[in-house]
Amino acid sequence: MNDELTTRSIVFDSDQPRRLELHEFSLPAPADGEAILRTEMAGICGADHHTYDGWFNRGRVVPGHEFVGRIVALGGDVQDALGRPLAVGDRVVPDSTIPCRRCRYCRGVGSRSDKVIDYNACEAFSLFGSIPIGDPPRVAGGWSEYVQIPRNALLHRVQEDTPLAAAVLLEPLAVAVKAVSKAGIAPGDTVVVQGPGPIGLLTVVAAQAAGATKTILVGPNPARLRAGEMLSANLTVNVRETDPVAAVAEATGGELAHRVIDASGATSAFQQGLDMTGRGGVYVNIGGFRPTDEVTFRPDRMKRFKIDIRFSHMGSNAYEPALAIIESGRFPLEKLVTHQLPFEQAEEGLLILERRDGDPIKIALTFDG
């Protein structure tokens, strides 16, 4: 690799909310175990908009934790998440979490035996798109022409014929697959998904891939509910027009849902989701809350009907099964990328998401070259 490699990168400064700038950085050759990625496509997540709004005090960062690209330089022997050697030219998607690989959680000894070992509980993890520019690696976000991949990162190799607009969804699909795993979905189950945003729509996909017999998507956005139908949801319910609890009861003959997964991020959805959960069922929350949000619920019915509440966060241990769903071609996932913009227009992408211009589902940033 040319030691003079430079990259143009979007930069956000926590001291200046709602402002992005384009900067140029020089990148050194990768050290042992590191890599440099040439970004091909990057997604805009709701969490990116929260960052843009100033929710988090992270200093100056290069945003972006959903991205796909090709390796252009390697520092010695670098392996993918399955332990296979990587080569220049390989297309990969990084796991958004960069674990320390040393703490008890990363080593698989920090969880109870009845929980999935979860390196998102790592005691010293970092996240792509959230690493301050002053800390190494300096350019560690997908909203950049080139991204520095640190030694501990987990890279997932993507088949050449996979559409970029599907590959860029690997991170959010892994979030959905992990939630479905937490829910324990099995063939024969009726599954309700609350919230038809990108995560909710991908949860419909993950639930079907896990064998759910019936999937019901509930939410307020007609365009996104139609997207759920495109992804083969058996029933969609517009909560502005229909009582979703009554709709689920009617669709199940009064049995209600075996599993409910809340991807809405709305505190008001919490009790509603519990009300849609049947006897012995499981309710899983993956929606993003503000740090100050609080939820209330009525525990009596939960106790009597033996309903579990579980929480799922991020996509650890779920990237490879999520990638298998993408590469199967069973679902037209690339159609969820409704908007594509040059990466220099990242701020406009955030504003489209904010204003809901053109019924966006997933907005992606593209890169020349």
GUSE-860592 format. One line per 4 residues: number of its first residue (from 1); their letters; for each residue x, y negated, z of N, C-alpha, C. Coordinates in pm, whole numbers. Each point is the difference from the previous one (the first is absolute). Layout:
GUSE-860592
NUM	a	X:Y:Z:X:Y:Z:X:Y:Z  ...
//
This chain:
GUSE-860592
1	mnde	83:120:0:-83:-120:0:86:-124:0  -43:-101:-75:69:-129:0:-6:-63:138  118:-34:55:2:-60:134:-68:-136:4  -24:-59:-117:-61:-132:-6:-151:7:-23
5	lttr	-60:117:23:-143:13:-20:-75:-103:83  -93:-69:-63:-83:-98:71:-146:40:-17  -82:-48:91:-142:29:-5:-80:-125:33  -112:-16:-68:-97:-102:38:-102:66:92
9	sivf	-29:-67:109:-84:60:104:-97:-104:54  -121:44:30:-97:-85:70:38:-2:148  -3:-119:60:36:-15:141:-114:-70:74  -32:54:116:-98:-62:90:69:-37:130
13	dsdq	-32:-117:51:57:-49:126:-113:-17:101  10:68:115:-105:-8:102:-23:-143:47  100:-85:-11:-16:-139:42:-78:-83:-101  -28:58:-117:-73:-72:-104:-111:88:-56
17	prrl	-106:24:80:-109:87:-47:-60:-51:-130  -51:95:-78:-69:-27:-126:92:-71:-100  122:47:-3:95:-52:-98:101:108:-35  18:23:-128:101:94:-49:98:-75:-89
21	elhe	124:46:1:103:-60:-85:76:109:-73  54:-34:-116:81:92:-79:147:-31:23  76:98:49:142:-19:29:82:100:-82  127:-31:-12:93:91:-67:105:45:100
25	fslp	26:131:3:98:57:91:100:85:-79  122:4:48:98:94:-54:-2:125:87  15:114:-64:-7:127:70:134:73:-11  56:43:111:124:79:-6:-29:142:-47
29	apad	103:70:-40:-15:141:-32:-48:75:123  -83:101:-17:-54:71:118:109:75:75  -9:-6:133:91:77:85:-42:147:0  77:82:68:-27:143:4:-141:28:51
33	geai	-77:78:-75:-136:36:39:-105:-101:-41  41:-113:-55:-94:-103:-41:-28:8:-150  -99:-78:-46:-33:-4:-141:-53:-138:-36  -6:-27:-128:-65:-121:-50:-104:43:-102
37	lrte	-117:-59:14:-114:35:-83:-36:-118:-90  -29:28:-124:-55:-100:-93:-151:13:4  -70:-101:52:-144:9:20:-73:-2:-134  -98:89:-14:-84:4:-120:-140:-53:27
41	magi	-53:24:119:-133:-51:36:-8:-4:152  -69:-102:52:-19:-14:145:-144:-39:28  -55:55:106:-138:-30:36:-9:-115:99  -116:-65:-1:-33:-100:102:-100:63:95
45	cgad	37:6:127:-81:62:105:-68:-108:83  -109:36:66:-63:-94:91:96:-47:108  92:89:43:99:-39:100:94:-107:-55  25:0:-132:81:-106:-60:-71:-134:12
49	hhty	-132:3:-15:-75:-124:17:3:-47:144  -4:94:95:11:-38:141:136:-66:26  105:56:-61:133:-61:13:-2:-141:-58  -57:-14:-116:-10:-131:-68:-74:-101:87
53	dgwf	-100:48:73:-78:-87:88:70:-32:132  114:64:25:77:-30:121:-34:83:121  -60:119:-21:-33:85:115:124:46:75  110:21:-72:117:64:59:119:-96:-4
57	nrgr	77:-1:106:119:-86:6:123:85:-30  34:8:-128:111:85:-42:115:-80:-60  -9:-132:4:104:-80:-62:-14:1:-151  112:-2:-70:1:1:-146:13:145:-49
61	vvpg	-94:42:-82:1:138:-50:-32:1:-149  40:109:-65:-48:33:-134:-116:95:19  -125:-41:-30:-115:87:26:-5:120:-94  -96:88:28:-28:110:-89:41:136:54
65	hefv	-99:83:37:29:136:47:-63:106:-88  -71:-40:-105:-56:93:-98:72:-24:-132  92:85:-40:69:-24:-126:60:128:-56  21:-2:-129:59:113:-72:107:-56:-92
69	griv	108:75:-15:107:-47:-86:100:109:-31  105:-38:-72:105:94:-39:130:-30:73  70:104:36:130:-16:64:102:-46:-105  71:-108:32:103:-51:-91:139:17:58
73	algg	11:25:129:132:20:62:-16:83:126  100:85:24:0:87:118:134:-12:72  -7:2:132:122:3:80:29:143:43  71:73:-83:30:139:34:-119:91:-19
77	dvqd	-8:104:82:-106:100:-9:-125:-50:73  -105:-28:-75:-127:-45:58:-106:102:-38  -80:40:97:-102:102:-22:-139:-60:13  -98:66:-64:-138:-43:16:-56:56:131
81	algr	-127:-25:25:-61:42:127:-6:151:17  13:74:-110:-1:146:7:141:59:-1  101:-87:10:137:48:7:64:30:-134  -60:-48:-110:55:25:-133:87:-118:-42
85	plav	114:26:-66:88:-110:-42:-72:-94:-97  24:-128:16:-54:-101:-90:108:-45:-98  -45:-49:-114:93:-47:-102:-47:-135:-53  93:-76:-55:-36:-125:-66:-101:30:-110
89	gdrv	-105:-80:-5:-106:21:-97:-123:66:57  11:63:117:-118:63:61:-102:-106:40  -126:31:-24:-108:-88:45:-45:45:138  -9:-93:94:-33:34:138:-94:-103:60
93	vpds	-69:43:103:-79:-89:87:56:15:141  43:-110:63:48:10:138:-116:9:99  19:79:103:-89:-4:116:9:-140:60  -112:-59:37:3:-136:54:77:-7:132
97	tipc	0:111:76:71:6:128:143:48:-21  94:-70:62:140:43:-1:32:47:142  -4:131:26:21:49:136:147:-2:39  25:-1:131:140:1:45:63:137:-15
101	rrcr	-81:105:-1:43:140:-11:83:46:119  -3:-73:110:78:38:118:-86:16:125  -108:-75:10:-79:1:124:-79:131:11  -64:19:112:-71:126:27:-117:21:-97
105	ycrg	-62:-108:-47:-111:14:-93:49:42:-137  107:-64:-46:57:38:-130:53:143:2  47:45:115:54:136:11:-111:102:24  -126:-47:14:-110:93:13:-20:56:138
109	vgsr	46:-69:104:-18:53:135:-75:-99:89  -53:-106:-58:-62:-103:83:-150:6:10  -64:93:-69:-146:8:1:-46:124:74  -122:-6:49:-60:119:60:-18:107:-108
113	sdkv	-10:123:42:-11:109:-97:-127:-7:-82  -103:-70:50:-126:-6:-73:-9:-124:-88  113:-70:-20:3:-116:-88:99:23:-111  -28:-63:-114:95:6:-111:121:-85:36
117	idyn	119:54:-18:121:-79:21:-5:-119:-95  24:-118:50:-27:-121:-76:117:-96:10  80:-9:-106:115:-90:6:-41:-146:-7  -131:-29:-20:-46:-138:15:1:-42:147
121	acea	18:98:91:18:-32:142:146:-19:35  87:2:-100:144:-20:20:25:-120:89  98:14:88:30:-105:97:79:-116:-61  50:18:-122:82:-105:-62:-21:-5:-151
125	fslf	-126:22:-45:-24:1:-144:-5:-143:-54  16:-13:-130:-22:-125:-70:-91:27:-118  -47:-106:-64:-96:14:-109:48:-79:-121  -11:61:-116:23:-77:-121:-98:-118:-3
129	gsip	48:-115:-41:-83:-120:-5:-7:-76:129  68:50:105:-8:-66:131:137:-22:63  108:30:-72:135:-13:55:51:-141:-26  36:-77:104:50:-136:-21:121:-2:-93
133	igdp	6:-101:-84:108:-11:-97:136:-5:69  6:-50:120:128:-6:72:49:134:49  -87:102:-1:39:134:44:27:89:-121  94:94:12:21:91:-111:-112:105:-4
137	prva	-43:42:-120:36:-57:-129:-74:-130:-25  62:-93:-69:-57:-133:-14:-125:-2:-88  2:76:-109:-113:2:-92:-67:136:10  -98:11:89:-64:129:29:-151:-13:-8
141	ggws	-47:-57:-110:-143:-10:-26:-25:16:-148  -116:55:-35:-29:34:-138:-32:-117:-90  -18:-120:55:-29:-115:-85:132:-61:-46  80:81:-61:134:-37:-40:39:84:-121
145	eyvq	80:-57:-89:43:76:-118:80:123:40  84:-15:101:79:111:53:-21:7:151  3:121:54:-21:21:143:116:83:54  55:-43:114:103:78:68:-68:107:86
149	iprn	40:123:-21:-59:114:72:101:45:106  -32:-17:129:96:38:104:15:151:15  98:38:75:38:140:14:-113:88:54  -78:-49:94:-101:83:64:-133:6:-73
153	allh	-11:-71:-113:-128:-5:-71:-38:137:-56  -130:21:-13:-54:123:-56:-52:-32:-141  55:68:-100:-35:-25:-139:-74:119:-58  -108:-27:-72:-85:104:-56:6:-8:-153
157	rvqe	51:106:-61:20:1:-144:-134:17:-73  -19:-78:-106:-124:-2:-76:26:53:-141  -91:83:-49:13:54:-135:-3:-111:-104  73:20:-109:13:-102:-104:-132:-36:-66
161	dtpl	-91:97:-12:-125:-28:-71:-109:-56:90  34:-30:125:-99:-59:92:-18:-148:-32  -123:-46:-25:-21:-141:-28:49:-87:118  68:-111:-33:49:-87:106:-113:-48:90
165	aaav	-117:-27:-60:-114:-50:78:-54:105:96  31:126:-23:-34:104:97:112:17:100  125:-1:-46:113:19:90:8:-109:106  -38:-123:-37:9:-110:95:-99:15:115
169	llep	-96:91:-16:-100:26:104:43:108:98  122:51:-15:42:111:86:-3:-39:148  51:-117:34:3:-39:142:-141:-7:59  -95:-75:-60:-134:-1:60:-71:135:-6
173	lava	28:80:-104:-61:133:-3:55:87:112  128:-15:33:56:75:113:-69:-39:130  -33:-128:15:-76:-46:118:-133:75:7  -67:11:-115:-129:68:-4:14:149:28
177	vkav	101:63:-59:20:144:20:30:30:146  78:-85:64:30:21:142:-127:-11:84  -86:-98:-31:-125:-16:75:-89:122:-17  -6:53:-122:-79:120:-26:56:118:79
181	skag	133:9:8:61:105:81:-36:-16:147  4:-124:49:-38:-25:140:-145:38:25  -85:-22:-101:-142:32:16:-25:150:-1  92:76:-58:-20:144:-7:-110:41:-96
185	iapg	-5:-65:-114:-105:30:-99:22:138:-58  -111:72:-17:5:136:-53:-112:19:-101  11:101:-88:-109:28:-94:-133:15:72  -102:-60:-59:-132:2:61:-35:-126:74
189	dtvv	99:-83:29:-26:-121:79:-67:-110:-82  -85:-74:68:-49:-128:-51:84:-109:64  57:-86:-84:92:-104:46:-54:-136:-40  -8:-89:98:-35:-140:-25:127:-84:6
193	vqgp	17:-86:-98:110:-96:0:-59:-140:9  40:-73:102:-44:-138:18:103:-95:-60  -46:-86:-90:88:-100:-57:54:41:-136  -49:-61:-110:44:40:-134:116:-84:-53
197	gpig	93:-38:87:123:-62:-46:92:106:-57  122:-36:-38:91:99:-58:21:122:90  20:-22:130:22:115:89:-126:85:9  -115:-63:11:-125:76:8:-26:81:-126
201	lltv	22:-61:-116:-20:72:-126:96:118:-11  124:-21:42:97:110:-4:-32:106:104  -67:-39:108:-44:99:99:-109:89:-58  -87:-57:-83:-99:83:-70:71:106:-83
205	vaaq	106:-41:-69:79:95:-80:64:106:89  66:-44:108:69:94:88:-97:98:66  -119:-47:35:-99:89:61:-45:107:-98  -20:-39:-125:-40:99:-101:113:100:-25
209	aaga	123:-51:-4:113:90:-21:14:100:115  -46:-40:121:7:90:116:-115:99:4  -96:-16:-92:-107:98:-9:-136:-47:49  -13:-128:34:-130:-49:47:-108:32:-103
213	tkti	-114:47:47:-110:35:-90:-78:-123:-43  -13:-95:91:-74:-123:-32:77:-119:56  22:-102:-82:63:-124:46:-97:-114:-20  -13:-81:103:-92:-114:0:82:-125:29
217	lvgp	-5:-97:-89:75:-124:15:-96:-112:35  28:-73:109:-88:-109:42:79:-130:6  -66:-108:-39:65:-131:3:-86:-105:-67  50:-125:-4:-83:-110:-49:28:-43:-144
221	npar	102:55:-66:44:-54:-128:-47:90:-115  -95:-46:-83:-54:86:-105:105:49:-100  96:-87:-38:101:42:-97:87:111:56  35:-12:126:83:103:60:-78:128:26
225	lrag	-128:-13:30:-82:120:13:-10:72:-134  -7:-76:-110:0:64:-132:133:72:-25  109:-58:49:129:68:-11:-3:132:75  -68:3:114:-15:124:75:-74:106:-81
229	emls	-102:-44:-72:-72:93:-86:91:54:-111  85:-88:-55:97:44:-102:92:107:55  30:-8:130:88:97:65:-78:120:55  -126:11:-42:-84:117:28:-57:4:141
233	anlt	-11:-115:66:-75:-2:125:-142:47:-27  -55:85:86:-132:56:-23:-112:-101:25  27:-97:88:-101:-100:33:70:-127:41  -49:-114:-44:49:-130:47:-116:-75:63
237	vnvr	31:-74:105:-103:-72:75:44:-144:17  -79:-93:-53:26:-142:17:-58:-43:134  86:-34:95:-46:-30:136:-78:-130:8  7:-82:-106:-80:-123:-1:-144:26:-44
241	etdp	-23:119:-53:-134:32:-48:-65:115:75  81:87:60:-50:122:59:67:25:134  -75:50:97:59:41:128:85:124:-25  132:-9:16:84:115:-35:-23:121:90
245	vaav	-32:-23:128:-25:113:90:-123:77:-48  -104:-72:-36:-122:65:-50:28:71:-132  82:-62:-86:32:60:-129:78:131:17  94:0:94:78:121:25:-88:108:62
249	aeat	-88:-40:91:-92:97:61:-89:64:-107  -50:-82:-94:-86:54:-105:79:94:-91  124:-38:-33:81:81:-93:43:133:60  -3:9:133:48:122:68:-111:75:72
253	ggel	-123:-37:-27:-111:66:68:2:-22:150  51:-114:43:6:-34:141:123:49:73  84:76:-67:119:56:65:109:-105:22  1:-102:-83:104:-103:-2:133:60:-51
257	ahrv	106:-77:9:126:39:-64:87:83:93  71:95:-59:97:77:78:122:-86:34  38:-85:-94:116:-86:18:-33:-139:-55  39:-104:75:-14:-138:-44:136:-66:9
261	idas	41:-66:-107:129:-70:-2:-26:-147:-29  40:-85:91:-22:-144:-11:123:-67:-58  -13:-48:-123:107:-75:-65:-39:-144:-22  -98:-48:76:-55:-133:-25:80:-113:66
265	gats	59:29:116:67:-106:75:-97:-94:68  -128:32:2:-103:-83:63:-35:57:137  9:-82:103:-32:50:134:-147:43:9  -87:-64:-78:-143:35:5:-26:139:-55
269	afqq	95:53:-79:-20:131:-59:25:114:98  65:-29:112:41:106:91:-119:76:55  -95:-71:64:-116:69:55:-85:60:-110  -11:-70:-111:-80:52:-112:57:133:-50
273	gldm	133:8:-6:62:125:-42:-26:113:97  5:-31:129:-30:102:101:-144:48:-12  -90:-92:-34:-140:36:-15:-24:90:-121  93:-1:-97:-13:85:-117:68:136:19
277	tgrg	69:18:114:74:122:26:-90:101:72  -8:120:-54:-88:102:55:60:73:119  -74:94:54:43:79:116:132:73:-29  93:-11:93:128:65:-16:88:-62:-107
281	gvyv	-38:-118:-47:73:-63:-109:122:-78:46  70:-56:-98:122:-76:25:-10:-134:-71  33:-105:72:3:-136:-55:145:-47:1  51:-40:-117:139:-43:-14:2:-144:-49
285	nigg	80:-83:66:16:-139:-42:135:-20:-65  0:-58:-121:125:-42:-64:-6:-147:-40  -112:-66:28:-13:-141:-38:94:-88:80  51:-103:-63:94:-90:67:-71:-106:82
289	frpt	32:-7:128:-58:-100:88:101:-111:27  -52:-117:32:85:-107:51:49:37:139  114:-51:43:50:32:135:-97:-38:111  -87:-98:-26:-93:-45:104:-138:65:-10
293	devt	-22:84:-102:-132:62:-17:-32:97:114  -127:5:36:-48:96:98:-124:68:-56  -20:126:37:-119:72:-43:-74:49:123  -130:12:-14:-82:58:107:-79:116:-61
297	frpd	-28:101:82:-80:112:-48:-73:61:118  -102:76:-32:-83:65:101:51:143:19  52:35:116:65:131:16:-95:115:29  -123:-27:39:-86:109:47:-22:106:-107
301	rmkr	-43:-43:-120:-27:95:-107:127:76:-39  112:-70:0:126:65:-34:32:113:96  -25:-25:127:28:103:100:-92:119:-17  -129:-28:-18:-98:108:-9:18:83:-126
305	fkid	37:-66:-112:10:69:-129:144:39:-34  91:-20:97:139:46:-16:65:-59:-127  -8:-132:-12:58:-70:-115:139:-52:38  97:29:-83:136:-47:22:24:-132:-72
309	irfs	79:-88:64:51:-120:-67:150:17:-18  46:-21:-122:142:9:-29:43:-123:-81  127:-31:9:55:-112:-76:112:52:-88  6:-55:-121:106:36:-92:66:-129:-48
313	hmgs	132:6:-16:76:-120:-36:107:35:-102  -1:-69:-112:100:16:-104:-4:142:-58  103:37:-76:-11:124:-77:107:103:24  62:-2:118:109:95:28:-44:143:-23
317	naye	91:81:-53:-22:142:-26:-107:29:-105  -45:-102:-72:-110:20:-94:35:-40:-143  122:-47:-24:34:-46:-134:2:113:-102  58:113:34:10:108:-98:-138:57:-35
321	pala	-89:27:96:-135:43:-40:-75:-108:-78  24:-128:34:-63:-108:-76:53:-3:-143  130:22:-15:60:1:-133:-57:116:-82  -26:112:63:-58:115:-71:-139:-35:-54
325	iies	-76:-79:76:-132:-43:-48:15:-90:-122  94:-95:7:21:-91:-113:42:78:-124  96:90:16:57:69:-115:-93:109:-55  -103:35:77:-98:97:-51:-84:-59:-112
329	grfp	-13:-133:-3:-83:-66:-100:-149:21:20  -39:53:116:-141:32:23:-86:-126:11  58:-108:49:-75:-123:23:61:-114:-82  -84:-88:-59:52:-113:-80:49:-114:90
333	lekl	102:28:79:44:-95:102:50:-130:-60  61:6:-119:56:-122:-58:-108:-106:-27  -127:43:-8:-107:-97:-23:-26:-88:123  55:40:115:-15:-85:119:87:-124:-8
337	vthq	102:2:-85:83:-120:-20:-74:-88:-99  -76:-92:52:-88:-84:-82:69:-124:-54  111:-40:61:70:-121:-42:150:27:-2  67:-45:-105:145:6:-9:54:-139:-35
341	lpfe	98:-44:79:59:-133:-18:152:12:1  71:-86:-73:146:-6:14:36:-29:145  108:61:50:30:-12:143:22:-144:42  41:-86:-92:17:-142:34:-131:-65:42
345	qaee	-113:65:-35:-132:-54:35:-61:70:122  87:45:90:-48:72:119:-97:-85:81  27:-129:11:-89:-85:79:-139:-8:-62  -5:-7:-132:-130:1:-67:-73:131:26
349	glli	74:111:4:-60:128:33:-63:1:139  69:-60:95:-54:-10:136:-128:-84:3  -2:-105:-80:-118:-87:-4:-117:69:-71  28:79:-103:-105:78:-64:-61:97:101
353	lerr	86:65:79:-49:91:104:-84:-75:101  45:-118:38:-71:-81:100:-136:-47:-51  -4:-45:-126:-124:-55:-56:-92:108:-57  54:121:-15:-72:110:-62:-34:-31:-146
357	dgdp	87:-74:-68:-22:-34:-140:0:126:-85  -106:22:-76:-4:114:-91:-10:133:70  -54:3:122:-19:125:75:128:83:6  108:-54:55:125:76:4:-10:119:95
361	ikia	66:108:-37:18:113:91:147:5:40  86:37:-93:143:-5:26:65:-92:-103  75:-97:49:75:-92:-85:145:46:0  57:13:-118:137:46:-13:86:-105:-68
365	ltfd	126:-6:41:99:-88:-60:87:81:-94  26:-56:-117:78:69:-102:135:-69:-18  96:74:-55:136:-47:-15:49:29:-142  66:-97:-61:58:21:-133:119:93:8
369	g	31:64:-110:120:83:-7:-26:145:29
//
